[in-house]
């Protein structure tokens, strides 16, 4: 049988490495804000290590820079050691196989030369025995030219051809190499040697891994210390400075040292702190200026209020002097005439009646002053006749109905047509029923007086009440001469009146305005609109609770 021929090729050394046939690692990663995370890792030397380290970085969010650097460096070391082992193992295996092949060939040819020089055939067997075993060969044999075995030591695994080769031949099968040498004087010499790695060669990857690990640990320690000095410690100082600034301090300075990026961050932090301090100082100055301006405004407001109060007191004093002084002067004059005597009985009765009328005029003025004082904001509503307090929740429908009934017998309303329109289910308002009646009645009587003062015999007055966005609107409209624009703001001042002397005190509208303002509302004097003559008084009051009365009404 002819054995399989095999010439040695350098690539054959890798056939024995079990990792060669494994697929290469396939990694797919996605970027995270601070670490790489593994989406898929399979196969390949070092693939599991990459997956474990990167997964640790992904799962341990919130770790400090030191811990992250340590994990990253350990991962780098593991990957480097794995790659080094993967690179060294095939190289050492290939180089060892080449060295063992060369050694086997050299030893086989050397033994063949010794055999060819041996003249005594009995010395061939001891020579072969000396070269097998510790000598480096696993087996050796000598055949004559016809292929007949002459001497043999050990065992031969590869068969020898019966036809001698024309030159030396090397045959390899697996881990066995056979060297066939043609000896012209002796025949054919065959020597076999093993290509399998020895125990010393098998320890090379372990030694490489140990050396790589120790060297890597030393290098990583140096890198870790350098990163701690140049990055971690400056960042910790920057963090402490930021915490102090967040606590309210503005005299904090971050130390500008370490890596270039950290120095730039510290410099930017210091600039930000300086700008923040300058901004706060500017804001403090602005606040101080605003406080001074506010204090000045308060003083000016107090002066204005004091001036308005003095002006109001002056107007009140002037009004009182006019409304009370004139009747008093008349009473004094009439009483002096009566005291002088010499009057007829009819004259005495006439003077007494005139004195009584002037006294009633004074009494009416004083009563209206009291009503105005009670209606002023902050004053309490007057109690009822039985002493019980008045509840500020008037029914608008009921109050307007009372006003309509009170207006019917009035002389001023004799030739005036009165119309009433009230929406259904109006809520109550925050004023007592008596005061609401007083306000609406006063506005209606003023409207009647305006119509009569215009010299007309007939006129129209409309009373309306409606709900508008949680506010109750009450309108009193007339077709009289209207209110001049210049007087619309003054008609609510105390003692201001456009009526002839003796017909009005100028306290009616002032009292009505005070009642409405005390309830949180407002009263406004407007023109009738649409080009028509007349005035429209609009009373706006906040809506209270829903009314217990249902249904609206209208009357004309």
C-alpha positions, 0 to 999 in steps of 0.5 A: 500500500502506498501511503498518502503523500503530504508536503508541509505548508505553513497553513497546515499548522493552523489545522490543529487549532480548534478556534479556526473554524469558529465564526468571527464575533458579530457585535451590534451596539447602540450608543447610549449617553454615557456607555455602549450597550450590547444589543447582540453578541455571539461567537468569536473569541472575546465576544462574551467578555465584550458583552459582559463588560458592556452590559455592566456599563449599561446596567450600572447607571449612576456610577461615579467616574472612578467606577466607570473608568475601572469597569472600562479599563477592566473590559479593555484588559479582558479584551486585550488579553483575549485578543493576545491569546487568540493571536499568540496561540496559532503563531506558537503552534505554527512555529512549533510545528515548523521547528519540530519538522525541521528537527525531525528531518535533521535528526533523521538525516543525521542518523541515516548518515551514521548508519551509512558509515557503519561498516559492522551490521551488528552496530546498526541496531544499537545505533537505531536504539540510541536515536529513538526515544529520548534521541528524538525519533519515535521509530527507525528502520533500515531496509535493504534495496529490495525492501527487506527489513534489516533492523528496526527500533520502535514502531512505524505508523506510515507504510514504506513503499516497496519501490525506493524513491529516487531521492529523499522523501518526507511524508506527513500524516496528522501528527506523524512525519516520516523521513525516507532516506536512500542509502546507496550502500545500505538500502532505505532508511526510514525514521519517524518523529512526532509533530505534536506539541510538547508539554513545554510548548503547551504552557506558552499560551498560559505564560503569554496570558499571564504576562499580558494580564500582569502588564495590562494590570500595571498599565491600567493602574497607571492609566487609572491614576492618571485619569483620576488625577486629570479628570476625576478629581477636577470634576469632583472639585467642580461638582462641589463648587456647583453644589455650593453655588446652588446653596446660595454662595457666589464667592466660589471659584473652581480650580482650573486644572486637569485635562483641557476639557475639564479646564475649559469646563471649570473656566466656563463655570467660573465665568458663569458664577461671575455673571450670576453674581453680577446679575444678582447684584444688578437685580439687588440694585434694581429691587432697592430702586424699586423699593425706593420708588414704591415708597415714594409712590406710597408717600405720593398716594398718601398725599393724594388721598390726604388731599382728596380727603381734605377736598372732600371735607371742603366740599362737604363743609360747603354743601352743609353750609349751603344746605343747612346755613340757608334754612338756618338764616331764614329761621333766624330772620323769621324768628327775629321778626316774630320776636319783635311782635306786632304781627297779625295772627295770619302772619304769625301762622305763616312765619311759623309754617315757614320756620317749620318748612326750613327746619324740615329741610335741615332735617332732610339734609341731616338724614341724607348725610346719615344715609350717605355715611352708612352707605360708605365702604366699610360701614355696616348696614343699618338694622331693621326696625325690629333690631335684626341685622339685614342679610345682604342677599337681595332678590333683584326681581322682588326689589324692582317690583317694590320700586315699581309699586313705589313709583306709581303714586309719585306725582313726578310719575303721573305723565311718565310711562314706566316699563319693566323687563326682568330676566328669569331666575336672576341670582341674588346680589350682595346687598340688602333688599332695602338698599337695592330698592333705595338705589333703583328708586333714587335713579328712577326718581332722578330720571323723572325729575330730568324729564320734568325739568326738560319742560315736557309733559310726558316721558318714558322710563325703562327698568331692566335687569339681566345676568351677564357673565356672573354679574347682575346688570340693572339699567334705568333708562329715560328719554330726558335731556341726558347728562353732559359728558363734562358732568358724568364724573361729578354727578356722584360727588356729594352735594353736587346737583343740577336741580334748582336751589331748594329742590335737591341736596346732591346726596342721592346719587352719592349715596347710591354710588356708595351703596353699590361700591360697598357691595363690590359693584359699580354704577355708571352714567351713559348716554341712551345710545343710537342717537336718541336723547336721554340717559342710561344709568347702569348698575353692575353687581356681583351675582350671589347664590341662585334665586329662590324665585322663578320666572321673570316679568315685564310691565308697562 
